[in-house]
């Protein structure tokens, strides 16, 4: 069900809880670029780089809190 829900946030920042390839749970803020197949293409604001996230490793997500600068 995550692909359909996450697709609504394309072009927007979301916070995700993700299990990385070393089985560590991480929290990242990403801008969703596209959802295709079993992966989400996103720009990771934590790493300041594009990343590909496997949808079955995303445990939860929510809209990112806007920060006043």
Beta strands, then each sheet from edge to edge (+ up, - down):
strand 1: 13-19
strand 2: 25-36
strand 3: 39-44
strand 4: 49-54
strand 5: 58-63
sheet 1: 4+ 3- 2+ 1- 5+
end
